[in-house]
Amino acid sequence: MLIYIAGKVTDLPEHIYKRKFDNAEHGLLLLKFRVVNPLKLPHNHDKSWKEYLREDLKALKKCDGAFMLYNWKDSRGALIEHWFAKRYNKTIIYQPNYISYK
């Protein structure tokens, strides 16, 4: 199963959100998922929020499911990714609050 990681990035320090996404990726790989970490996608554009989201949704569309980091509800982009995953009948896995990958 190919799974996309979604969670809060905006307003977090880079080292914090990168660690959260990298740790989630590592854990999913250990569980034998194939993983799309949106932080590692090539983004060749003007770097606007909308362009990032557009490219991330293209990547999510190719996936079988989404892994929602525990903080996804605090992110406008992750809320959109969640809606998109539901709209396209993707499997959605929610990270438990007690596993926060600090």
Buried (B, 14 or more C-beta within 10 A) or exposed (E): EEBBBBBBBEEBEEEEBBBBBBBBBEBBEEEEBEBBBBBEBEBEEEEEEEEBBEBBBEBBEEBEBBBBBBBBEBBEBBBBBBEBBEEEEBEBBEBEEEEEBE
